[in-house]
Amino acid sequence: MRTNGQATPPKYTVEERNVAMTSLIGRPARVLDVGCGIGTNGLFARQRGAEVVGIEIADRTRRAAAR
């Protein structure tokens, strides 16, 4: 995407919980969240007792998740 001749990164961060996915998590559970964004779903899964590993390739999003 270009704005005023400058390349701008796409905005795709989703900051809401995927209710359908997280409601299926039982105990004990292991969750691999690929494309985890800022970790909203992983955090909710962890609060329900799941062991969570998140993978995110976007540097800016990973930095936001680390905060």
KASUL-V520282 format. One record per backbone hydrogen bond with DSSP energy under -1.0 kcal/mol. NH is the residue of the N-H (numbers start at 1). CO is the residue of the C=O. If there is no record, write none. Layout:
NH CO
NH CO
This chain:
3 6
6 3
8 1
19 17
22 18
23 19
24 21
25 22
31 51
33 53
35 55
36 55
39 36
43 39
44 40
45 41
46 42
47 43
48 44
49 46
50 45
51 29
53 31
55 33
62 58
63 59
64 60
65 61
66 62
